[in-house]
C-alpha cells in the first residue's frame, strides 16, 4: 500500500484485524471438528478390534471362570 502511495488508516487496520480474527476462529472450529472426528474414529476402531478379539479368542476372564 505504501508503494502505491496510499496511507493505511484506522479503518483499514480495524478491517484487517477483524478479518484475521474471523479467519483464525473459522480455522480453529474446523480443526476442532477434525480432532473430534479422529477421536470418534479411533474409539470405533478400538471397539471393533476388541469385539473381534472376543469373538475369536473368547472371554478369558469373568465371574465363575475359575470354578
Rosetta blueprint (number, residue, H / E / L):
1 X L
2 X L
3 X L
4 X L
5 X L
6 X L
7 X L
8 X L
9 X L
10 X H
11 X H
12 X H
13 X H
14 X H
15 X H
16 X H
17 X H
18 X H
19 X H
20 X H
21 X H
22 X H
23 X H
24 X H
25 X H
26 X H
27 X H
28 X H
29 X H
30 X H
31 X H
32 X H
33 X H
34 X H
35 X H
36 X H
37 X H
38 X H
39 X H
40 X H
41 X H
42 X H
43 X H
44 X H
45 X H
46 X H
47 X H
48 X H
49 X H
50 X H
51 X H
52 X H
53 X H
54 X H
55 X H
56 X H
57 X H
58 X L
59 X L
60 X L
61 X L
62 X L
63 X L
64 X L
65 X L
66 X L
67 X L
